[in-house]
Amino acid sequence: MLLKTIDQADLKGKRVIARFDFNVPLTKTEPRTITDTSRIDLALPTIRMILEKGASKLVLMSHLGRPDGQVNAKYSLAPVAEYLAEKLGIDVILTESAVDNGVKELLTLPETKVVLLENLRYNPGEEKNDLEFAEKLSQYGDIYVNDAFGAAHRKHASVYGINTFFKNRAYAGLLLKKEIESLSTLIEKPTKPFVAIIGGAKVSDKIKTIEKLMVLVDTLLIGGAMAYPFLKAKGATVGNSLCSDEDVALAKNILSQDRAGKIILPKDHIISATLEGKGEVCHSLSIPADFMGLDIGPETVKSFADHIKVARTVFWNGPMGLFESESFAKGTMSIAHVIAANTGFTVVGGGDSVSAAHQSGEADKFTHVSTGGGASLEYIEKGELPGVLALKTGL
């Protein structure tokens, strides 16, 4: 079933309620300010298109953080409202709560054009996919738009249940459309050779994605803390590196399925006895006792780079080490630079990889930088997301 998008919608004179992912990082001290605005910036083309197409009112909604169904000022969307008003050049009115009588009254005022509902997760009905909560939200719009790819893998009221009330009146925003198109290319028609680079911490978190990628790719490069259970499963010692018994068992099972020899593991490491250390090269496969692996070593960087350079399709999810520390960032930054130089189809799959792509200064050279870590992995694994399926079918 095809995804209807806002460029196909008649919005003239219509009230539009739109779900975005404004879950942006904020400073920990007051006044709380946004430290990375990229998620809002990526939503602006959809917001501008809705306004340009003549919507009479635009009601924006999002979550921020994990307030667990309670009102908590530190998770207020006030900084988001301020930033949006500045970027759009019009007033953006923040409501006191997502559902109260004041919102409907606000929408009757002729001067009110854009309204941002306060954090959806202040209401326990959001995460419970409560249909009563979803229905109250639906009363603010004639048309529903979902542009929150980062939340589309959740069965939450504002991305899932709300579709019940907008049959044939629900559309994808421009960002959601781009995310689905880019990730669909990876799983439906990737140009070969297809190389995936998987990093991060736990095999158990990405087991289903790894199993799916094993079918899709020609080569699977595994680095970062993700690699240590695989190395241990092959008989290497990993010192004090992050490595659970559960992950070793999972890694052993995956390796037993790799009859084509697609999985490439690190050959060397940057190790340290502490997270604060400067790091030194460990040239062997095994890591000495009392040390931990915190980055891939120079030989591994070269090995991984050789595979990436010849790829025509590249998917990257997860850093190669503790890249937040300058001492252990070289592997991740090197991989980012090599992928950025590739002229094929290159996708960064959300989460820490996006931060690393921006840190490398190369983010604009990738074909697509996904806004959703969990959502992009689930889409690759299943080929669908609850929020997107609900948008297509109306439940």
C-alpha positions in Angstrom: 0.0 0.0 0.0 1.3 3.4 -1.0 2.2 6.1 1.5 0.2 9.4 0.8 2.4 12.5 1.3 1.5 16.1 2.0 2.6 17.3 -1.4 -0.5 15.4 -2.7 -2.9 16.9 -0.1 -5.3 19.7 -0.4 -4.7 21.7 2.8 -6.3 25.0 1.8 -8.5 26.3 4.7 -7.9 23.1 6.6 -6.8 22.7 10.3 -3.8 20.4 10.3 -2.5 18.5 13.3 1.0 17.2 12.7 3.3 14.9 14.7 7.0 15.7 14.7 10.1 14.5 16.6 11.2 17.5 18.5 13.0 15.3 21.1 16.1 17.5 21.1 18.9 17.6 23.7 18.8 20.4 26.2 21.3 22.0 28.6 21.0 20.6 32.1 20.9 24.0 33.7 18.4 26.8 33.5 17.7 28.6 31.2 17.4 25.3 29.3 18.5 25.8 25.7 18.7 23.4 22.8 22.2 22.0 22.2 21.5 20.3 18.8 18.6 21.7 16.7 18.9 19.3 13.8 15.7 17.4 14.4 13.7 20.6 14.4 15.6 21.9 11.3 14.7 18.7 9.4 11.0 19.3 10.2 11.0 22.9 8.9 10.4 22.0 5.2 7.2 20.0 6.1 6.0 22.9 8.4 6.6 25.5 5.7 4.9 23.4 3.0 1.8 23.0 5.2 1.6 26.7 5.8 2.3 27.5 2.1 -0.5 25.1 1.0 -2.9 27.4 2.9 -3.7 25.5 6.1 -5.9 27.7 8.3 -4.3 26.4 11.6 -1.3 24.2 12.3 -1.2 22.2 15.5 2.3 20.7 16.2 2.8 17.9 18.6 5.9 16.0 19.9 7.3 14.3 23.0 10.6 15.3 24.7 12.5 13.0 27.0 10.9 10.6 29.4 8.6 12.4 31.9 6.7 9.1 32.5 3.2 10.5 32.3 3.9 13.4 34.8 4.2 17.1 34.2 7.9 18.0 34.6 9.2 21.4 33.7 12.6 20.1 32.7 10.9 18.3 29.7 8.9 21.3 28.6 8.8 22.1 24.9 9.1 25.8 25.6 12.7 26.1 24.1 11.3 24.3 21.0 8.4 26.8 20.6 10.9 29.7 20.9 13.2 28.2 18.3 10.4 27.5 15.9 9.0 31.0 16.2 12.5 32.4 15.4 13.0 30.1 12.3 9.5 30.5 10.9 9.2 34.3 11.7 5.7 33.9 13.2 4.3 33.4 16.7 4.2 29.8 17.9 1.9 29.5 20.9 2.8 26.7 23.4 -0.2 25.3 25.2 -0.3 24.4 28.9 -1.1 20.8 28.2 -1.7 18.6 25.2 -5.4 18.2 25.9 -7.5 20.8 27.7 -10.4 23.1 26.8 -8.0 26.0 26.3 -6.6 24.5 23.2 -9.9 24.5 21.3 -10.6 28.1 22.4 -7.1 29.0 21.2 -7.9 27.6 17.8 -11.0 29.8 17.4 -8.9 33.0 17.6 -8.3 34.4 14.1 -4.8 35.6 15.0 -3.7 32.1 16.1 -1.9 30.3 13.2 0.6 27.9 14.8 0.2 26.1 18.1 2.6 23.7 19.7 1.0 21.3 22.2 3.0 20.8 25.4 4.9 17.5 25.8 2.6 14.6 24.8 4.3 12.3 27.3 3.1 14.5 30.2 -0.1 12.5 29.6 0.1 8.7 30.4 -2.3 8.1 27.5 0.4 8.8 25.0 2.7 5.9 25.6 -0.3 3.6 26.5 -1.8 4.3 23.0 -5.0 5.4 24.8 -7.7 5.9 22.2 -9.5 8.4 24.3 -6.4 10.5 24.4 -5.9 10.0 20.7 -9.5 11.1 20.0 -9.0 14.3 22.0 -5.9 15.1 19.9 -7.8 14.4 16.7 -10.4 17.1 17.4 -7.8 19.8 16.8 -7.4 18.9 13.1 -9.2 18.1 9.8 -6.0 16.5 8.4 -3.3 14.5 10.2 0.3 14.6 9.2 3.1 12.3 10.6 6.6 13.5 10.1 8.0 11.8 13.2 10.1 9.0 11.8 12.1 8.7 15.1 8.9 7.7 16.9 7.2 5.7 14.1 8.3 2.4 15.6 6.2 3.1 18.7 2.6 2.2 19.1 1.9 5.5 20.8 -1.4 7.5 20.7 -0.1 10.4 18.5 1.6 8.2 15.9 -0.6 5.0 16.0 -4.0 5.2 17.6 -4.8 8.7 16.2 -4.9 7.3 12.6 -8.3 5.7 13.5 -9.9 9.1 13.4 -8.3 10.2 10.1 -9.3 7.6 7.5 -8.3 8.9 4.1 -7.2 12.2 5.8 -3.7 11.1 7.0 -0.4 12.0 5.2 3.3 11.5 5.6 5.5 14.6 6.0 8.5 15.2 3.7 11.0 13.8 6.2 9.1 10.6 6.9 8.8 10.1 3.1 12.6 10.6 2.6 13.4 8.2 5.5 11.2 5.5 4.1 12.4 5.9 0.5 16.1 5.8 1.6 15.8 2.8 3.9 13.6 0.9 1.4 16.4 1.3 -1.2 18.7 -0.6 1.3 16.3 -3.5 1.8 14.7 -3.8 -1.7 17.2 -2.8 -4.3 20.7 -2.1 -3.0 23.4 -1.7 -5.7 26.1 -4.2 -5.1 28.6 -4.5 -3.4 26.6 -3.6 -0.3 28.7 -3.1 2.9 27.2 -2.5 6.3 29.2 -1.2 9.3 27.7 -2.1 12.7 29.1 -0.8 16.0 27.7 0.3 19.4 27.5 -1.6 22.6 25.2 -4.7 22.7 24.7 -7.6 20.3 21.3 -8.3 21.9 20.1 -4.8 21.0 20.8 -5.4 17.3 20.6 -9.1 16.9 17.5 -9.0 14.5 19.1 -6.3 12.4 22.4 -8.2 12.1 20.5 -11.4 11.0 18.6 -9.4 8.4 21.8 -7.6 7.2 23.6 -11.0 6.9 21.1 -11.8 4.1 21.2 -8.4 2.4 24.9 -7.4 2.4 28.1 -8.7 0.7 30.2 -7.6 3.7 29.4 -6.9 7.4 32.0 -4.9 9.3 31.6 -5.2 13.0 33.5 -2.7 15.3 33.2 -0.9 18.6 32.1 -2.8 21.7 29.8 -4.8 19.4 33.0 -6.7 18.2 34.2 -8.0 21.5 31.6 -10.8 22.0 32.4 -11.9 18.4 36.1 -12.0 19.1 35.6 -13.8 22.4 33.3 -16.3 20.6 36.2 -17.0 18.2 38.6 -17.7 21.1 40.3 -14.3 21.6 40.6 -12.7 25.1 39.0 -9.3 25.5 40.3 -8.2 28.9 37.9 -5.8 30.7 36.1 -4.8 27.4 32.3 -4.5 27.5 31.2 -8.1 26.8 28.4 -10.1 28.4 28.0 -13.9 28.3 24.6 -13.4 26.6 26.2 -11.4 23.8 29.0 -14.0 23.4 26.3 -16.8 22.9 24.4 -14.7 20.4 27.7 -13.9 18.5 28.6 -17.5 18.4 25.3 -18.4 16.9 25.6 -15.6 14.2 29.1 -16.7 13.3 27.9 -20.3 12.9 25.5 -19.0 10.2 28.1 -17.0 8.3 29.0 -19.7 5.8 29.8 -17.1 3.1 32.4 -15.4 5.4 30.6 -12.0 5.2 31.6 -10.9 8.8 34.8 -8.9 9.1 36.1 -8.3 12.7 38.8 -6.0 14.1 42.4 -7.1 13.7 43.8 -4.7 16.3 42.6 -2.3 19.0 43.2 1.0 20.9 43.2 -0.1 24.5 43.4 1.5 27.9 43.2 0.4 31.6 40.8 3.3 32.2 38.3 5.4 30.3 40.4 8.5 31.1 43.6 6.9 29.6 45.2 8.2 26.4 45.1 4.8 24.7 47.7 2.6 23.1 47.7 0.3 20.1 47.2 -3.4 20.8 48.5 -5.2 17.6 47.2 -8.6 18.5 43.6 -9.9 18.3 43.5 -10.6 22.0 43.3 -7.8 24.6 45.5 -8.2 27.7 43.9 -8.7 31.1 43.2 -5.4 33.0 42.8 -3.5 29.7 39.7 -2.7 27.6 39.2 -2.1 23.9 37.9 1.4 23.4 38.5 1.9 19.6 39.5 0.0 16.5 43.2 0.1 15.7 45.0 1.4 12.6 45.1 -2.0 10.8 41.4 -2.4 11.3 40.7 1.1 10.0 42.7 0.2 6.9 40.9 -3.2 6.5 37.4 -1.6 6.9 38.3 1.3 4.6 39.3 -1.1 1.8 35.9 -2.7 1.9 34.0 0.6 2.1 35.9 2.1 -0.8 34.7 -0.5 -3.3 31.0 -0.5 -2.0 28.2 1.0 -4.0 25.8 0.9 -1.1 26.8 1.6 2.5 24.8 1.4 5.7 26.4 2.6 9.0 24.9 2.2 12.5 27.0 2.5 15.7 30.4 4.0 16.5 33.7 2.2 16.4 34.6 3.1 19.9 34.2 5.7 22.7 34.3 8.5 20.2 33.1 11.1 22.7 36.6 11.0 24.1 39.3 12.4 21.7 41.7 9.6 22.7 39.3 7.0 21.3 37.6 8.9 18.4 40.0 8.2 15.6 38.5 4.9 14.4 34.9 6.3 14.2 36.1 9.5 12.6 38.2 7.6 10.0 35.2 5.4 9.1 33.0 8.5 8.8 35.5 10.2 6.4 35.8 7.0 4.2 32.0 6.6 3.9 31.7 10.3 3.1 34.2 10.0 0.3 32.2 7.1 -1.2 30.1 8.3 -4.2 27.6 5.5 -3.9 24.4 5.3 -1.9 25.4 6.0 1.8 23.1 5.9 4.8 23.8 6.6 8.4 21.2 4.9 10.7 20.4 7.2 13.5 21.6 7.3 17.1 25.3 7.9 18.0 26.3 7.4 14.4 24.5 10.7 13.5 26.4 12.5 16.2 29.6 11.0 14.9 28.8 12.0 11.3 28.3 15.6 12.5 31.4 15.5 14.7 33.4 14.4 11.6 32.2 17.5 9.7 31.0 15.1 6.9 27.3 14.7 7.6 26.3 16.6 4.4 28.2 14.2 2.2 26.1 11.2 3.1 23.2 10.4 0.8 20.9 10.2 3.9 21.4 10.7 7.6 18.5 9.1 9.4 16.8 10.8 12.4 15.8 7.6 14.1 18.2 5.0 15.4 15.7 2.5 16.7 13.2 3.2 13.9 15.8 2.8 11.1 17.0 -0.6 12.6 13.4 -1.8 13.0 12.5 -0.8 9.4 15.6 -2.7 8.0 14.6 -5.7 10.1 10.9 -5.8 9.4 10.4 -3.6 6.3 7.6 -1.8 8.1 6.9 0.4 11.2 3.7 0.5 13.2 3.3 4.3 12.8 3.8 4.1 9.0 1.5 1.1 8.6 -1.2 2.9 10.6 -0.8 6.0 8.4 -1.3 3.8 5.2 -4.2 1.8 6.5 -6.0 4.1 8.9 -6.1 1.1 11.3 
